[in-house]
Amino acid sequence: LRDFLLVYNRMTELCFRHCVCNLNYRLLTGREESCLDSCAARLVRANHRLMGAYVGLVPALLQRRAAEHGAPPGPSGLPASR
């Protein structure tokens, strides 16, 4: 949850700084709103691609780590507890 909130806060900050240039009005302009939508969508897609790659790499990393430590991996792919 903490990592999700950090990513969300960072994304919000990046898109806000990139898209909102006038703080004199309470509401966003159409251009700012469109920019924020596309910025957030772009970052969410990038995050999904990164998470997909991460999920694909984790089993191999866990197996290699277990092999380095000489412990057979447990049922979840994690090294068995001693």
C-alpha positions as CSV (number, residue, x, y, z in Angstrom):
1,L,0.0,0.0,0.0
2,R,2.8,2.4,0.9
3,D,4.5,1.8,-2.5
4,F,1.2,2.4,-4.3
5,L,0.7,5.7,-2.5
6,L,4.3,6.8,-3.2
7,V,3.8,6.1,-6.9
8,Y,0.4,7.8,-6.9
9,N,1.7,10.9,-5.1
10,R,4.7,11.1,-7.5
11,M,2.5,10.8,-10.5
12,T,0.1,13.4,-9.2
13,E,3.0,15.8,-8.6
14,L,4.6,15.2,-12.0
15,C,1.4,15.7,-14.0
16,F,0.3,18.7,-11.9
17,R,3.7,20.5,-12.5
18,H,3.7,19.6,-16.2
19,C,0.1,20.5,-17.0
20,V,-1.2,23.2,-14.6
21,C,0.4,26.6,-15.2
22,N,-2.1,29.1,-13.8
23,L,-3.2,28.9,-10.2
24,N,-5.4,32.0,-10.4
25,Y,-8.6,30.0,-11.0
26,R,-10.4,27.5,-8.9
27,L,-11.3,25.2,-11.9
28,L,-9.0,23.6,-14.4
29,T,-9.1,24.8,-18.0
30,G,-10.1,22.4,-20.7
31,R,-6.5,22.3,-21.9
32,E,-5.2,21.5,-18.4
33,E,-7.7,18.8,-17.8
34,S,-6.9,17.2,-21.1
35,C,-3.2,17.4,-20.4
36,L,-3.7,15.8,-16.9
37,D,-5.8,13.0,-18.4
38,S,-3.2,12.1,-21.0
39,C,-0.3,12.5,-18.5
40,A,-1.9,10.2,-15.9
41,A,-2.9,7.6,-18.6
42,R,0.7,7.6,-19.9
43,L,2.2,7.0,-16.5
44,V,-0.4,4.4,-15.6
45,R,0.4,2.5,-18.8
46,A,4.2,2.7,-18.0
47,N,3.6,1.5,-14.5
48,H,1.5,-1.5,-15.8
49,R,4.3,-2.4,-18.2
50,L,6.9,-2.2,-15.4
51,M,4.8,-4.3,-13.0
52,G,4.3,-6.9,-15.8
53,A,8.0,-7.1,-16.3
54,Y,8.6,-7.3,-12.6
55,V,6.1,-10.1,-12.1
56,G,7.7,-12.0,-14.9
57,L,11.2,-11.7,-13.4
58,V,10.5,-12.4,-9.7
59,P,10.3,-16.2,-10.0
60,A,13.7,-16.4,-11.7
61,L,15.2,-14.1,-9.2
62,L,13.8,-16.1,-6.3
63,Q,15.1,-19.4,-7.8
64,R,18.5,-17.9,-8.3
65,R,18.6,-16.5,-4.8
66,A,17.6,-19.9,-3.4
67,A,20.3,-21.6,-5.4
68,E,22.9,-19.2,-4.2
69,H,22.0,-19.9,-0.6
70,G,21.7,-23.6,-1.1
71,A,18.2,-23.9,0.2
72,P,15.5,-25.5,-1.9
73,P,12.7,-23.1,-2.8
74,G,9.5,-23.5,-0.8
75,P,6.1,-24.0,-2.5
76,S,5.6,-20.3,-3.2
77,G,9.0,-19.9,-4.8
78,L,10.6,-18.5,-1.7
79,P,13.4,-20.2,0.1
80,A,12.1,-22.6,2.7
81,S,12.3,-21.3,6.3
82,R,14.7,-23.1,8.6
